Amino acid sequence: MTFYFVQHSCTAEPRWFPDILLIQGFSVQDKQVFFTNKKVVYLTAAFCCLLWGSAYPSIKTGYLLFNITADDIPSQLVFAGYRFTLAGLLLLMIGWLSGKPIGRLSRRQFGQITLLGLVQTSIQYVFFYIGLAYVSGANGSIINATGTFFSVIMAHFIYKNDRITMNKTLGCLLGFAGVMAVNFSDGLMNFSFTLKGEGMVMLSAFVLSVTTIYGKRLSQTVEPGIMTGYQLAIGGIILTSAGFVFGGRLTNFTLLSTLLLVYLVLLSSMAFSLWSTLLKYNRVGMVVPFNFMIPVSGTALSAMILHENIFEWKYAVALIFVSLGICLVNRVKKPA
């Protein structure tokens, strides 16, 4: 990692910062040029989706390491709450170290961020953590891709420059078909779908797609890193409090379980901050379709880490359809 020598904006005191922290120190023009470069957008979006794909086996491994059972919902909330509270505080600390005015929010802005934290972090991850306890990591990662379909549809009605095209329609339909395929087992006549499992994961995806649109609008007035830091911390505190109130707890801290929690914290802070920045400077329809990459990485990593059997026809069909969906929704016709 490269380090740069910089002058702190408030104290004029020279400090050394790793280059990953200085990305928040770019001027508005620099950041806009950098994050609207197509190669940067595609690589950053793919990197975020790879991180999120690793969350599925990581969370399920966390359930085992912290001795959290599928029906222990309060402890699942505490586990999620720790992750997001620490991730949010980390982002705010990075913002403060890089000279960002993390305390200069109007009452209206703070209320909007609180709402975002309540819905995108608290409510969405209640559905997600509960659902993931009842489905495999591979299934959960593929089903969660329905959020892309919801986002592209809603963006069509909200943004004039983000209309649905034939390519986007076919791409989303292929992606959704892939998500449906993964719920078949032992032949086409056996379709498995439960509300507390697959239903919760899909509901989580819908909530995330709604808040993605709201977060993009909010990021136009609040720096994405600060916005993400506050909303993760607020949502995490709500999750932790709710979990403790209903009898949840997080025990069995070992070196391995602690390292896993640290990884999830870093995953959340980095992925959410970069994703929010991409949405600030680009069309939703250009960024969100990369969510289709999450099931690909999630399925592969679940097989490697959790030793799940993914060598079934349904996974092959699902991943092929999802990959084709990515290509179609990002295909732009060249002018004649």
C-alpha positions as CSV (number, residue, x, y, z in Angstrom):
1,M,0.0,0.0,0.0
2,T,1.3,3.4,-1.0
3,F,1.5,6.2,1.6
4,Y,1.3,9.9,0.8
5,F,2.5,13.0,2.7
6,V,-0.4,15.4,3.1
7,Q,-1.2,18.7,4.8
8,H,-4.1,18.4,7.2
9,S,-6.7,21.0,6.1
10,C,-7.7,22.1,9.6
11,T,-4.5,22.2,11.6
12,A,-1.9,22.6,8.9
13,E,-0.2,19.7,10.6
14,P,1.6,17.3,8.1
15,R,0.4,13.7,8.4
16,W,1.0,10.4,6.7
17,F,-2.1,8.6,5.3
18,P,-2.4,5.4,3.3
19,D,-3.7,6.0,-0.2
20,I,-6.9,4.2,0.5
21,L,-7.9,6.9,3.0
22,L,-7.0,9.7,0.7
23,I,-9.7,8.8,-1.9
24,Q,-12.0,10.9,0.3
25,G,-9.6,13.8,0.1
26,F,-9.9,14.3,-3.6
27,S,-11.6,17.5,-4.8
28,V,-15.1,17.2,-6.1
29,Q,-13.9,17.5,-9.7
30,D,-11.2,14.9,-9.2
31,K,-13.6,12.4,-7.6
32,Q,-16.2,12.9,-10.3
33,V,-13.7,12.4,-13.1
34,F,-12.2,9.3,-11.4
35,F,-15.5,7.6,-10.4
36,T,-17.2,8.2,-13.8
37,N,-14.4,6.6,-15.7
38,K,-16.0,3.4,-17.1
39,K,-13.0,1.1,-16.2
40,V,-13.0,2.5,-12.6
41,V,-16.8,2.1,-12.3
42,Y,-16.7,-1.5,-13.6
43,L,-13.7,-2.6,-11.5
44,T,-14.9,-0.9,-8.3
45,A,-18.4,-2.3,-8.7
46,A,-17.1,-5.8,-9.3
47,F,-14.8,-5.5,-6.3
48,C,-17.7,-4.4,-4.1
49,C,-19.8,-7.3,-5.3
50,L,-16.9,-9.7,-4.6
51,L,-16.8,-8.5,-1.1
52,W,-20.5,-8.8,-0.6
53,G,-20.5,-12.2,-2.1
54,S,-18.0,-13.3,0.6
55,A,-20.4,-12.1,3.2
56,Y,-22.7,-15.1,2.7
57,P,-20.3,-17.8,3.8
58,S,-18.7,-15.4,6.3
59,I,-22.0,-14.8,8.1
60,K,-22.9,-18.5,8.1
61,T,-19.5,-19.3,9.5
62,G,-20.0,-16.6,12.1
63,Y,-23.2,-18.4,13.3
64,L,-21.1,-21.5,13.9
65,L,-18.2,-19.7,15.6
66,F,-20.4,-17.7,17.9
67,N,-22.8,-20.6,18.5
68,I,-25.9,-18.8,17.1
69,T,-28.7,-21.2,16.1
70,A,-31.1,-20.6,13.2
71,D,-34.0,-19.8,15.6
72,D,-32.0,-17.5,17.8
73,I,-33.1,-14.3,16.1
74,P,-32.1,-11.9,18.9
75,S,-28.5,-13.1,18.8
76,Q,-28.5,-12.8,15.0
77,L,-29.5,-9.2,15.4
78,V,-26.7,-8.6,18.0
79,F,-24.2,-10.2,15.6
80,A,-25.3,-7.9,12.8
81,G,-25.4,-4.9,15.1
82,Y,-21.8,-5.3,16.2
83,R,-20.7,-5.5,12.6
84,F,-22.5,-2.4,11.3
85,T,-21.9,-0.2,14.3
86,L,-18.2,-0.8,14.2
87,A,-18.1,-0.4,10.4
88,G,-19.9,2.9,10.7
89,L,-17.6,4.2,13.4
90,L,-14.6,3.2,11.4
91,L,-15.8,5.2,8.3
92,L,-16.5,8.2,10.5
93,M,-13.0,8.0,12.0
94,I,-11.5,7.8,8.5
95,G,-13.5,10.8,7.5
96,W,-12.4,12.8,10.6
97,L,-8.7,11.8,10.0
98,S,-8.9,13.0,6.4
99,G,-10.4,16.4,7.4
100,K,-14.0,15.8,6.5
101,P,-16.6,17.9,8.5
102,I,-18.3,14.8,10.0
103,G,-20.3,17.0,12.5
104,R,-21.6,19.6,10.0
105,L,-25.0,18.1,9.3
106,S,-28.3,20.0,9.3
107,R,-31.2,18.6,11.3
108,R,-32.9,17.7,8.1
109,Q,-29.8,15.8,6.8
110,F,-29.3,13.9,10.1
111,G,-33.0,12.9,10.0
112,Q,-32.7,11.7,6.4
113,I,-29.5,9.7,7.3
114,T,-31.3,8.2,10.4
115,L,-34.2,7.1,8.2
116,L,-31.7,5.5,5.8
117,G,-29.9,3.7,8.6
118,L,-33.2,2.5,10.0
119,V,-34.4,1.0,6.7
120,Q,-31.3,0.1,4.8
121,T,-29.3,-1.3,7.7
122,S,-31.7,-2.2,10.5
123,I,-34.9,-3.4,8.7
124,Q,-33.1,-4.8,5.6
125,Y,-30.6,-6.8,7.6
126,V,-33.3,-8.2,10.0
127,F,-34.8,-9.9,6.9
128,F,-31.3,-10.8,5.6
129,Y,-29.8,-12.4,8.7
130,I,-33.0,-14.3,9.5
131,G,-33.4,-15.6,5.9
132,L,-29.7,-16.6,5.6
133,A,-30.1,-18.8,8.7
134,Y,-32.5,-21.0,6.8
135,V,-31.0,-21.2,3.3
136,S,-27.5,-22.2,2.0
137,G,-25.0,-19.5,1.3
138,A,-25.2,-20.3,-2.4
139,N,-29.0,-20.1,-2.5
140,G,-29.0,-16.9,-0.5
141,S,-26.5,-15.1,-2.7
142,I,-28.4,-16.0,-5.9
143,I,-31.9,-15.1,-4.5
144,N,-30.6,-11.8,-3.2
145,A,-29.8,-10.8,-6.9
146,T,-33.5,-10.0,-7.3
147,G,-32.7,-6.6,-5.8
148,T,-31.1,-5.7,-9.2
149,F,-34.4,-6.3,-11.0
150,F,-36.3,-4.2,-8.5
151,S,-33.7,-1.3,-8.7
152,V,-33.7,-1.2,-12.5
153,I,-37.5,-1.1,-12.6
154,M,-37.8,1.7,-10.0
155,A,-35.0,3.8,-11.6
156,H,-37.0,3.8,-14.9
157,F,-39.9,5.6,-13.2
158,I,-37.7,8.0,-11.1
159,Y,-34.8,9.0,-13.4
160,K,-35.3,10.4,-16.9
161,N,-31.8,9.3,-17.9
162,D,-32.2,5.7,-16.6
163,R,-35.0,4.3,-18.8
164,I,-35.6,0.6,-19.3
165,T,-34.4,-0.7,-22.7
166,M,-34.9,-4.0,-24.4
167,N,-31.5,-5.1,-23.3
168,K,-32.2,-4.2,-19.7
169,T,-35.5,-6.0,-19.8
170,L,-34.1,-9.2,-21.2
171,G,-31.1,-9.0,-18.8
172,C,-33.3,-8.6,-15.8
173,L,-35.6,-11.3,-16.9
174,L,-32.7,-13.7,-17.4
175,G,-31.3,-12.8,-14.0
176,F,-34.7,-13.3,-12.3
177,A,-35.1,-16.7,-14.1
178,G,-31.7,-17.7,-12.8
179,V,-32.8,-16.8,-9.3
180,M,-35.9,-18.9,-9.7
181,A,-34.0,-21.8,-11.1
182,V,-31.9,-22.2,-7.9
183,N,-35.1,-23.0,-5.9
184,F,-35.8,-26.2,-7.9
185,S,-34.6,-29.5,-6.6
186,D,-34.8,-33.1,-7.7
187,G,-36.4,-32.1,-11.0
188,L,-38.6,-29.3,-12.4
189,M,-41.6,-30.5,-10.5
190,N,-40.1,-29.8,-7.0
191,F,-40.0,-26.1,-6.3
192,S,-38.9,-25.1,-2.8
193,F,-39.7,-21.6,-1.4
194,T,-40.3,-20.7,2.3
195,L,-41.2,-17.3,3.7
196,K,-38.7,-17.5,6.6
197,G,-35.9,-18.5,4.3
198,E,-36.0,-17.6,0.6
199,G,-38.8,-15.1,1.2
200,M,-36.9,-13.2,3.8
201,V,-33.8,-12.9,1.6
202,M,-35.9,-11.7,-1.3
203,L,-37.7,-9.2,0.9
204,S,-34.3,-8.0,2.0
205,A,-33.3,-7.5,-1.6
206,F,-36.4,-5.4,-2.3
207,V,-35.8,-3.1,0.7
208,L,-32.2,-2.6,-0.4
209,S,-33.3,-1.7,-3.9
210,V,-35.6,1.0,-2.5
211,T,-33.0,2.4,-0.2
212,T,-30.4,2.4,-3.0
213,I,-32.6,5.0,-4.9
214,Y,-33.1,7.0,-1.7
215,G,-29.4,6.8,-0.8
216,K,-28.3,8.1,-4.3
217,R,-30.5,11.1,-3.9
218,L,-29.2,11.8,-0.4
219,S,-25.6,11.4,-1.5
220,Q,-26.0,14.5,-3.7
221,T,-26.0,16.7,-0.5
222,V,-24.0,14.6,1.9
223,E,-20.5,13.2,1.3
224,P,-21.0,9.5,0.6
225,G,-18.4,8.3,3.1
226,I,-19.9,10.3,5.9
227,M,-23.5,9.4,4.9
228,T,-22.5,5.7,4.9
229,G,-20.7,5.9,8.2
230,Y,-23.6,7.5,10.0
231,Q,-26.3,5.2,8.5
232,L,-24.3,2.1,9.3
233,A,-23.6,3.2,12.9
234,I,-27.2,4.3,13.5
235,G,-28.6,1.1,12.0
236,G,-26.1,-1.0,13.8
237,I,-27.0,0.5,17.2
238,I,-30.7,-0.1,16.5
239,L,-30.0,-3.7,15.6
240,T,-27.8,-4.3,18.7
241,S,-30.3,-2.6,21.0
242,A,-33.2,-4.7,19.6
243,G,-31.2,-7.9,20.0
244,F,-30.3,-7.2,23.6
245,V,-33.8,-6.2,24.5
246,F,-35.1,-9.6,23.3
247,G,-32.5,-11.6,25.1
248,G,-29.8,-11.9,22.4
249,R,-26.1,-12.0,23.1
250,L,-22.8,-12.6,21.4
251,T,-20.5,-15.0,23.2
252,N,-17.6,-17.4,22.4
253,F,-15.1,-14.8,21.3
254,T,-12.0,-16.6,20.1
255,L,-9.2,-15.4,17.9
256,L,-10.9,-16.9,14.9
257,S,-14.4,-15.6,15.6
258,T,-12.9,-12.1,16.4
259,L,-10.9,-12.0,13.1
260,L,-14.1,-13.0,11.2
261,L,-16.0,-10.1,12.8
262,V,-13.2,-7.7,12.0
263,Y,-13.3,-8.9,8.4
264,L,-17.0,-8.3,8.2
265,V,-16.6,-4.8,9.6
266,L,-13.9,-4.0,7.0
267,L,-16.0,-5.5,4.3
268,S,-19.1,-3.4,5.2
269,S,-17.2,-0.1,5.6
270,M,-15.2,-0.4,2.4
271,A,-17.9,-1.9,0.1
272,F,-20.7,0.4,1.3
273,S,-18.6,3.6,1.0
274,L,-17.3,2.8,-2.5
275,W,-20.8,1.7,-3.7
276,S,-22.4,5.0,-2.4
277,T,-19.7,7.0,-4.2
278,L,-20.3,5.1,-7.5
279,L,-24.1,5.8,-7.2
280,K,-23.4,9.5,-6.5
281,Y,-21.6,10.0,-9.8
282,N,-23.2,7.5,-12.1
283,R,-26.6,6.3,-13.2
284,V,-28.3,3.6,-11.0
285,G,-28.8,1.4,-14.1
286,M,-25.0,1.5,-14.8
287,V,-23.9,0.5,-11.3
288,V,-26.7,-1.7,-9.7
289,P,-26.7,-4.4,-12.4
290,F,-23.3,-5.5,-11.1
291,N,-25.2,-6.9,-8.2
292,F,-25.7,-9.9,-10.4
293,M,-22.0,-10.7,-9.8
294,I,-22.7,-11.3,-6.0
295,P,-24.4,-14.7,-6.5
296,V,-21.5,-15.8,-8.7
297,S,-18.9,-15.0,-6.0
298,G,-21.2,-16.0,-3.2
299,T,-21.9,-19.4,-4.7
300,A,-18.2,-20.1,-5.4
301,L,-17.0,-18.9,-2.0
302,S,-19.8,-20.9,-0.3
303,A,-18.6,-24.0,-2.0
304,M,-15.0,-23.4,-1.0
305,I,-15.6,-22.2,2.6
306,L,-18.8,-24.0,3.6
307,H,-18.2,-27.1,1.4
308,E,-21.7,-26.7,-0.1
309,N,-22.5,-28.9,-3.1
310,I,-22.9,-26.5,-6.1
311,F,-22.4,-29.2,-8.7
312,E,-26.1,-29.4,-9.6
313,W,-27.8,-28.3,-12.8
314,K,-29.7,-25.5,-11.1
315,Y,-26.6,-23.7,-10.0
316,A,-25.1,-23.9,-13.6
317,V,-28.3,-22.6,-15.1
318,A,-28.6,-19.8,-12.5
319,L,-25.1,-18.6,-12.9
320,I,-25.2,-18.7,-16.7
321,F,-28.5,-16.7,-16.7
322,V,-27.2,-14.2,-14.2
323,S,-23.9,-13.6,-16.1
324,L,-25.8,-13.1,-19.3
325,G,-28.0,-10.7,-17.5
326,I,-25.0,-8.6,-16.5
327,C,-23.9,-8.4,-20.1
328,L,-27.3,-7.4,-21.5
329,V,-28.1,-4.7,-18.9
330,N,-24.7,-3.0,-19.5
331,R,-24.8,-3.2,-23.2
332,V,-25.0,0.2,-24.9
333,K,-25.8,0.6,-28.6
334,K,-23.1,2.4,-30.5
335,P,-24.4,5.5,-32.4
336,A,-24.7,4.9,-36.1
